[in-house]
Amino acid sequence: QAQLVESGGGLVQPGGSLRLSCTTSGFSISSYAMSWYRQVPGKERALVASVSSRSSTTNYADSVKGRFTISRDNAANAAYLQMNSLKPEDTAVYFCKAISGSTNYWGQGTQVTVSS
């Protein structure tokens, strides 16, 4: 059974940093693109960043370009999101997603709150 577990969220002051981790089990991520999404109450889940299966391609939402970095470790079956220069508007629940063709798996999310 495929499982994704996000960790690393929490409360951070504006300008601070957090590193989110997405650890997986029950499948190998090596053939999956990995993505991070975020969602705030009352809004749809939005794509933050994605990385292709072999890390050859990354994409970022305009709002996080230059501040966030997505990475993956296929040997560890994990993906990461390094978030720097955090802003209050980055506050959201962050979700990890694994995608391969029509197959996709989601984690349960981790809360990130940016506040002074």
Contact map, one row per residue, 1 for C-alpha under 8 A:
11100000000000000000000011100000000000000000000000000000000000000000000000000000000000000000000000000000000000000000
11110000000000000000000111100000000000000000000000000000000000000000000000000000000000000000000000000000100000000000
11111000000000000000000111000000000000000000000000000000000000000000000000000000000000000000000000000000111000000000
01111100000000000000011110000000000000000000000000000000000000000000000000000000000000000000000110000000111100000000
00111110000000000000111100000000000000000000000000000000000000000000000000000000000000000000000100000000001110000000
00011111000000000001111000000000000000000000000000000000000000000000000000000000000000000000001100000000001111000000
00001111100000000001110000000000000000000000000000000000000000000000000000000000000000000000000000000000000001000000
00000111110000000111100000000000000000000000000000000000000000000000000000000000000000000000000000000000000001000000
00000011111000000111000000000000000000000000000000000000000000000000000000000000000000000000000000000000000001111000
00000001111100000000000000000000000000000000000000000000000000000000000000000000000000000000000000000000000001111000
00000000111110000000000000000000000000000000000000000000000000000000000000000000000000000000000000000000000000011110
00000000011111011100000000000000000000000000000000000000000000000000000000000000000000000000000000000000000000011111
00000000001111110000000000000000000000000000000000000000000000000000000000000000000001000000000000000000000000000111
00000000000111110000000000000000000000000000000000000000000000000000000000000000000011110000000000000000000000000111
00000000000011111000000000000000000000000000000000000000000000000000000000000000000111100000000000000000000000000000
00000000000111111100000000000000000000000000000000000000000000000000000000000000000111000000000000000000000000000000
00000000000100111110000000000000000000000000000000000000000000000000000000000000011111000000000000000000000000000000
00000001100100011111000000000000000000000000000000000000000000000000000000000000011100000000000000000000000000000000
00000001100000001111100000000000000000000000000000000000000000000000000000000001111000000000000000000000000000000000
00000111100000000111110000000000000000000000000000000000000000000000000000000001111000000000000000000000000000000000
00001111000000000011111000000000000000000000000000000000000000000000000000000111100000000000000000000000000000000000
00011110000000000001111100000000000000000000000000000000000000000000000000000111000000000000000100000000001000000000
00011100000000000000111110000000000000000000000000000000000000000000000000001110000000000000000000000000000000000000
01111000000000000000011111101000000000000000000000000000000000000000000000001100000000000000000000000000000000000000
11110000000000000000001111110000000000000000000000000000000000000000000000001000000000000000000000000000000000000000
11100000000000000000000111110000000000000000000000000000000000000000000000000000000000000000000000000000000000000000
11000000000000000000000111111000000000000000000000000000000000000000000000000000000000000000000000000000000000000000
00000000000000000000000011111111000000000000000000000000000000000000000001001000000000000000000000000000000000000000
00000000000000000000000100111111110000000000000000001000000000000000000001001100000000000000000001000000000000000000
00000000000000000000000000011111000000000000000000001100000000000000000001001000000000000000000000000000000000000000
00000000000000000000000000011111100000000000000000001000000000000000000000000000000000000000000000010000000000000000
00000000000000000000000000011111110000000000000000011000000000000000000000000000000000000000000001110000000000000000
00000000000000000000000000001011111000000000000001111000000000000000000000000000000000000000000001110000000000000000
00000000000000000000000000001001111100000000000001111000000000000000000100000010000000000000000111100000000000000000
00000000000000000000000000000000111110000000001111100000000000000000000000000000000000000000000111100000000000000000
00000000000000000000000000000000011111000000001111000000000000000000000000000000100000000000011110000000000000000000
00000000000000000000000000000000001111100000111110000000000000000000000000000000000000000000011110000000000000000000
00000000000000000000000000000000000111110000111100000000000000000000000000000000000000000001111000000000000000000000
00000000000000000000000000000000000011111011110000000000000000000000000000000000000000000001110000000000000000000000
00000000000000000000000000000000000001111111100000000000000000000000000000000000000000000011100000000000000000000000
00000000000000000000000000000000000000111110000000000000000000000000000000000000000000000000000000000000000000000000
00000000000000000000000000000000000000011111000000000000000000000000000000000000000000000000000000000000000000000000
00000000000000000000000000000000000000111111100000000000000000000000000000000000000000000000000000000000000000000000
00000000000000000000000000000000000000110111110000000000000000000000000000000000000000000000000000000000000000000000
00000000000000000000000000000000000011110011111000000000000000000000000000000000000000000000000000000000000000000000
00000000000000000000000000000000000011100001111100000000000000000000000000000000000000000000000000000000000000000000
00000000000000000000000000000000001111000000111111000000000110000000000000000000000000000000000000000000000000000000
00000000000000000000000000000000001111000000011111000000000110010000000000000000000000000000000000000000000000000000
00000000000000000000000000000000001110000000001111100000011110000000110000000000000000000000000000000000000000000000
00000000000000000000000000000000111100000000001111110000011100000000010000000000000000000000000000000000000000000000
00000000000000000000000000000000111000000000000011111111111000000000011100000000000000000000000000000000000000000000
00000000000000000000000000000001110000000000000001111111110000000000000000000000000000000000000000000000000000000000
00000000000000000000000000001111110000000000000000111111000000000000000000000000000000000000000000000000000000000000
00000000000000000000000000000100000000000000000000111111100000000000000000000000000000000000000000000000000000000000
00000000000000000000000000000000000000000000000000111111110000000000001100000000000000000000000000000000000000000000
00000000000000000000000000000000000000000000000000111111110000000000000000000000000000000000000000000000000000000000
00000000000000000000000000000000000000000000000000110111111000000000000000000000000000000000000000000000000000000000
00000000000000000000000000000000000000000000000011110011111100000000010000000000000000000000000000000000000000000000
00000000000000000000000000000000000000000000000011100000111110000000000000000000000000000000000000000000000000000000
00000000000000000000000000000000000000000000001111000000011111011000000000000000000000000000000000000000000000000000
00000000000000000000000000000000000000000000001110000000001111111000000000000000000000000000000000000000000000000000
00000000000000000000000000000000000000000000000000000000000111111000000000000000000000000000000000000000000000000000
00000000000000000000000000000000000000000000000000000000000011111000000000000000000000000000000000000000000000000000
00000000000000000000000000000000000000000000000100000000000111111111000000000000000000000000000000000000000000000000
00000000000000000000000000000000000000000000000000000000000111111111000000000000000000000000000000000000000000000000
00000000000000000000000000000000000000000000000000000000000000011111100000000000000000000000000000000000000000000000
00000000000000000000000000000000000000000000000000000000000000011111100000000000001111000000000000000000000000000000
00000000000000000000000000000000000000000000000000000000000000011111110000000000111100000000000000000000000000000000
00000000000000000000000000000000000000000000000010000000000000000111111000000000111000000000000000000000000000000000
00000000000000000000000000000000000000000000000011100000010000000001111100000011110000000000000000000000000000000000
00000000000000000000000000000000000000000000000000100010000000000000111110000011100000000000000000000000000000000000
00000000000000000000000000000000010000000000000000100010000000000000011111001111000000000000000000000000000000000000
00000000000000000000000000000000000000000000000000000000000000000000001111111110000000000000000000000000000000000000
00000000000000000000000000011100000000000000000000000000000000000000000111111100000000000000000000000000000000000000
00000000000000000000000000000000000000000000000000000000000000000000000011111100000000000000000000000000000000000000
00000000000000000000000000000000000000000000000000000000000000000000000011111100000000000000000000000000000000000000
00000000000000000000001110011100000000000000000000000000000000000000000111111110000000000000000000000000000000000000
00000000000000000000111100001000000000000000000000000000000000000000000111111111000000000000000000000000000000000000
00000000000000000000111000000000010000000000000000000000000000000000011110001111100000000000000000000000000000000000
00000000000000000011110000000000000000000000000000000000000000000000011100000111110000000000000000000000000000000000
00000000000000000011100000000000000100000000000000000000000000000001111000000011111000000000000000000000000000000000
00000000000000001111000000000000000000000000000000000000000000000001110000000001111100000000000000000000000000000000
00000000000000001111000000000000000000000000000000000000000000000011100000000000111111000000000000000000000000000000
00000000000000111100000000000000000000000000000000000000000000000011000000000000011111000000000000000000000000000000
00000000000001111000000000000000000000000000000000000000000000000010000000000000001111100000000000000000000000000000
00000000000011111000000000000000000000000000000000000000000000000010000000000000001111110100000000000000000000000100
00000000000001100000000000000000000000000000000000000000000000000000000000000000000011111110000000000000000000000100
00000000000001000000000000000000000000000000000000000000000000000000000000000000000001111110000000000000000000001110
00000000000000000000000000000000000000000000000000000000000000000000000000000000000000111110000000000000000000000100
00000000000000000000000000000000000000000000000000000000000000000000000000000000000001111111000000000000000000011100
00000000000000000000000000000000000000010000000000000000000000000000000000000000000000111111100000000000000000111100
00000000000000000000000000000000000001110000000000000000000000000000000000000000000000000111110000000000000000111000
00000000000000000000000000000000000001110000000000000000000000000000000000000000000000000011111000000000000011110000
00000000000000000000000000000000000111100000000000000000000000000000000000000000000000000001111100000000000011110000
00000100000000000000000000000000000111000000000000000000000000000000000000000000000000000000111110000000011111000000
00011100000000000000010000000000011110000000000000000000000000000000000000000000000000000000011111000000011010000000
00010000000000000000000000000000011110000000000000000000000000000000000000000000000000000000001111100001111000000000
00000000000000000000000000001001111000000000000000000000000000000000000000000000000000000000000111110001110000000000
00000000000000000000000000000001111000000000000000000000000000000000000000000000000000000000000011111111100000000000
00000000000000000000000000000011100000000000000000000000000000000000000000000000000000000000000001111111000000000000
00000000000000000000000000000000000000000000000000000000000000000000000000000000000000000000000000111111000000000000
00000000000000000000000000000000000000000000000000000000000000000000000000000000000000000000000000111111000000000000
00000000000000000000000000000000000000000000000000000000000000000000000000000000000000000000000000111111100000000000
00000000000000000000000000000000000000000000000000000000000000000000000000000000000000000000000011111111110000000000
01110000000000000000000000000000000000000000000000000000000000000000000000000000000000000000000011100011111000000000
00110000000000000000000000000000000000000000000000000000000000000000000000000000000000000000001111000001111100000000
00111100000000000000010000000000000000000000000000000000000000000000000000000000000000000000001110000000111110000000
00011100000000000000000000000000000000000000000000000000000000000000000000000000000000000000001000000000011111000000
00001100000000000000000000000000000000000000000000000000000000000000000000000000000000000000111100000000001111100000
00000111110000000000000000000000000000000000000000000000000000000000000000000000000000000000111000000000000111110000
00000000110000000000000000000000000000000000000000000000000000000000000000000000000000000011110000000000000011111000
00000000111100000000000000000000000000000000000000000000000000000000000000000000000000000111110000000000000001111100
00000000111100000000000000000000000000000000000000000000000000000000000000000000000000010111000000000000000000111110
00000000001111000000000000000000000000000000000000000000000000000000000000000000000001111110000000000000000000011111
00000000001111000000000000000000000000000000000000000000000000000000000000000000000000010000000000000000000000001111
00000000000111000000000000000000000000000000000000000000000000000000000000000000000000000000000000000000000000000111
